[in-house]
Amino acid sequence: MRSIIHIIKKEFLQLRRDRRMLPIIFIAPVIQLIILGYAANLDIKNIRTVICDLDRTETSRDFVSKFSNSEYFEVNDYIYDLKDIDHYLDYGHASIAIVIPRKFGSDLLAGRQPQLQVIFDGSESTYATAGIQYATIIVNTYSREIVLKTLARLRDQSLRIPSINPQFRVWYNPDLKSRNFMVPGVLALLLMVMTTLLTALAIVKEKEVGTMEQLIVSPIRPYALIIGKLAPFIIIGMVDILLVLLVATFVFDVPVKGSVFLLFGLCVVYLMTTLGLGLFVSTISKNQQQAMLGAMFFLMMPMIYLSGFVFPIENMPKAMQYVTYIIPLRYFIIIIRGLFLKGVGMHELWGQALTLFLFGLAILALSVSRFSKKVG
């Protein structure tokens, strides 16, 4: 036990001597969360829109106001010639063009169904997809208002027409803010990047400077050396989690609805995986450059893409969906979003927690076995 404590002290002394490493360990995660928290926002608003109003009536202006008063569309200009649409879309001055045909208002008043044309710039697929959804909602809402006005006139004539009045409720994220969805995932991502890279680079660095050979020939037992090398990064990971939680709560207003103690406990389970991966990378790398590139390209990038952090797993091909079951980050993303947004407990998360624990145990055992052979 005394030898383990000495190794832990040595690791912290080494970190303290490297003044460039301390900001990376404790300040970088906070800065990255702030940047990613604001940048990783899937809520698309203020889509640049140009209106081609060929009707120029009070009805057409009322219809356009539904778009201009919406936070999703920003009407940049009004034109009155179809030929001018090409200029706005070709030069990127607008992402959507709405064409209101002639006799739009008179057709509505006469009970006829006017044709409306909405042109999207497909080169900006994200904006086009969101714009189609938002525009469909606005048009349907406007059409429903017309129907309700017609029904009101019929009711005045003592005619009763049945209707459905739906009431929508959104649980866990009532405002549908993507930031509430992204920030917990960013926490999981930062924890993986920091602990995996730090572990791999710290051990490989000792190989480069020759201190690892000195430890190997010392009477320290292999298990004591491994525990002493990994324990500091567990402590660093816990401090980073606390800092990131404070930023998520007070900067982004995303509080943890579940148990904070359960969150820290499951983070320790998750650290078994990340530290095991870092240890494994150190056993197959000869220098820090190899360790960093190997960890980023062969471990972290696939985990980010296949974990459901950004891309929904349900949208992936079936073959890739099966691959995601071997991605530990997938299970931790479910755990951390459940604790942040839903306030669930261990009863609901035990399946993901058990799977994550088994993954961590297997990865850590494999990495320790490889590291012990090199030490032995």
N, C-alpha and C positions, 0 to 999 in steps of 0.2 A: 504493500500500500504506500509505503514511504517513497519507493522508487517512482510510482505513478504520479504522486504529488510533485516530485522534483521535475519530472518531464513536463507536467502541466505548467509549472512555474517557468521552466525554460522556454516553452512555447510563447507564453505571454511576454516574457522579457525580450524574446526575439521580435515579437510584434511591436513592442514599445520602441525598440531601437530603429525599426523601419518606419520612420515618420510618414512616409508616403502611403503606407498601407492602412494606417488608422482611418484617414478620411474615406478610403475606399470601403472599409468594413462598416463604418457606422453612419457616414454622411451620404455616401453614394446611394444606398437603398432608399433613403428618404427623398433625395432629389429625383431618383428614377420613378418612385411612386407618384410624386407630384407631377412630373412631366407626363408619364403614361396615363395618370388619372385624368388629366385634361386632354391629352392627345387621343387616347383610346376611347373616343366617344362615337358611338354608332348612331346617335340621334341626328338625322339629317334635317336641317332647317335652312330657311332663306334660300331656297332654290331659285336661281336667276330665271326670270320668266318674262317673256315678251307677249303682249296682247295684240292680236290683229282683229279689231272690232269692225266688221263690215256692216253691222246693223245700226250702231250708234243710236240706240233708243234707251229709254229709261230702264227697260227690262234687261237689256244687255249690260248696262252699267251696274245694275243691281247684282247681276250674276258675277261680273268681274270683281265686285267688292268682296265676294266670298273668298276669292283667292288673295286679293291684296290685304285683307284684314286677317288672313291666316298667318301664323308664324312660320309656316312651312314654305311659303312662296314669297318671293320678293320681286314685285313687278318693276322691271327696269325701264320699260318704254312701251308706248302705244304706237302701233303702225296701222296703216289702212290700205296696204297693198301686199298681196301674197308674195310678190317677188322679193320683198325686203326681208322675209324670214330667213332666206339662205344666208344673208350677210350676218345676221345675229348668231346663227348656229355654226357657221363656218369659222368665224373669228372668235368663238367662245364667249361672246357677250351674253348669251343666254343658253340655258340647258333645256328649256321647254318653251314651245310656242303654242298659244291657244288661239284658234281661229273660230270666231263667232260669225256664222253665215248671215246673209241678208234675210230679212223676214223672221229672224229668231224670235223677237217679241210677239209679232202678230201670230205666228204659228202656235206659240204657247197659249195666247189668249183664245185662239180658235179651237184649242183642244187637240191640235196636231202635234206630232213628235218631231221637233227640229233636229237636224244633224249637227253635231259639234265635233270639231277636229282638234286633237291635241297631238302635237309633234314633239318627240323626245330625241335628244342627242344620245344615241346608243353608245358612243365612244366613252361616255361617263356612265357606265352600267349601274354603279351604285346609286347615283342621283336619278337615273332613269327609272330604276326599279322602285325606289322610294316615291318618286314623283307620280308614277302610275297609281300606286296605292293611295297617296294623299289626294290626287285629283279624282279618283274614283269615289272616295269618301265624300268629297265636297260636292261632286255632281249628284251623287245619290241623296245627300242631305237636301240639296236644293230641289231635287225632284220630289222628295217626300214633302217638302213644304208646300209645293204646288198642289200635291194630292190632298194634303190636309186642308188647304184653303177650299178646294173643290168639295171635299166632304163636309166642310162647315156650311157651305151654301146648301148642300143637299139636306143637311140636318135641319136647316131653317125651313125646309119644305116638308118637315115631319117624316123624313126618311131616316131610318136607323141602319147604319152600316157597321158590322162588327170589325174590329181592328185589334192588332196585337201590340202591346206596349212593352217591349223588352227592357229589362234593367240589367246593366252590365256591371260586374264587380271584378276588380283586379286585385288579387291577393299578393302579399309579400313585397310587391314593388308597385304601389298604386299609381305613381306618376310615370311609370314605364321609362325611367331614366336608365340609359345604358351604363352610366357611370356606376350606379349601384350594382350592376351586374359585373362590370369589368374590374373594379377596385379589389374585391376579394380574390379574383383570379390573378391580378398583378402581384398581390402579396405572396401567393403560392409560387408564382414564377420567380420573383426576386429571391425567395428563400432557397429555391432549387439552384439558381445561378450562383448565389453568393457562397453557399456551403459546399457545393460540388467543386467549383473552381478553386476556392480557397484551400480546401483539403488537398486536391490534386497538386496545386502549385506549391504549397508549403512542403509537401513530402518530396516532390521532385527537386525543389530548390536545395534541400538537404543533400540529395544525391549529387547535385552539381558542385556544391562547395565542399563535399567530402565528409560532412559531419554524420551522415547516415552510416558510413562504414565504421566510424568511431562508436556509434550506438550499438551497431551489430556485434562488435567484438567485446563490448562491455558485458558485465554479468547480468544485465537486465533481461528478464524473461520476455519472450515475444508478446504474450498477452498484455503485460504491463506497458510495453512500448506502444502497442496499438491503442490501448485505452488512453494512455497519456497523450498520444498524438490526436485522437479524435475528440476527447473531452473539451478542449478549449473551443473547438468549432461548434459544439453543442451549446456552450455558454454564449458564444458570439451570435449563434442563430436565435437564441432566446431573446437577447438584447435587441437584435434587428426586428424580431416580431413585435416586441413592445413598442419600438419607435414607429414602425409602420402602422400599428394599430392606433397610436395616438394621432398620426397624420390622417388616417382614414376617417377617424371619428371627428376630429376638430377642424380639419381642412375640407374634407369632402362630405361631411355629415352622413357617414355610412356607419352607424353604430352596430355593434355585435348584439343581435337579438337573443342569441343563445348563450350558453355558459362560456365565460372567458377561460375558466379553469379547464373545461373540456377542450377548448380550442388549443390551449398550450399543451395539454396532454397529447392530443392527436398530432400536433406539430412535432412533438418528440418522436412519435411513431413515423411520421413522414421523414424526419431527419435520418432515421435508420437507412432509408433508401438513398437520400442525397449524399450522405457521408460515405455509404458503401460504394456508390458510383464514383465518388471522388477518389476513394482509396483504390478502386479497381483501375481507374485511369492512371494513377501514379505507378502502378505495377507494370503497365505496358508502355510507359513513356520514358524517354531518355533525357529529355530536357523540358523546360517550361513551355516552350513554343509548341512542342508536340502535345503536351498535356492540354493546353488551352484549345488548340485547333481540334484535337480529338474529342474533347468534352463538348465543344460547341456544335460541331457538325454531325457527330455520330450519336450523341446522346440528347443534348438540349433541344436542338432544332426539331428533330422528329417528335419529341415529347410535347413541344409547344404546338406543333401542327395537329397532332393526333389526340390531344387531351380534351378537346372541346373548349379550350380557353377562348378561342376566337371563332373557329369554324364549327358549326353544329355537327356532331357525330352522325346524326340521322341523315344528313345530306351527303355523306360519303358513300362510295360504293360498298357493297356488302363485304367484299374481301377486306377493305380497309377498316370497316367497322369491327371485324373480328380481330384485326391487329391491335386496335385500341385497347383491347382487354389486357394486354401485357404492358400497358403504359401506366406506371404508378401515379403519375400526375393526374390522370383521368379521375381516379378515385378521390384524390385530395381536393380537386376542384369541386366535386360534388359535396364533400364534407364541409369545406370552408364556405361555400355559397349557402349551404343549408344552415350553418351556424350564423352567418351574417344576416341573411335575408329572411329565412323562415323561422329561425329560433328553435330548430329541432334539437333533440337530445340524442343520447347514446342509443336509445331504443330504436330510433329511425336510422341511425348511421352505423349500426354495428356491422352490417354486411360490408360496407366500404372500408370501415376501420379494420376489420379482420383481414380482408384481402390486402390492404395496404401493409398491415403488420407482417403477413406471410411474405409479401414481396420484399419488404425491408429485411426480414430475417434471412431470406435466401440470398439476396444481393450482398448483404453484409457478411454472411458466412463464406460466400465465394471469394469476396475481396480479401477477407482476413486470411483465408486459406492460402491464397496466392502471395499475400504479403508475408505471411509466416514462413513460407518456403524460402523467400528471398532473404528474410532475416536469419533463418536457420542455416 
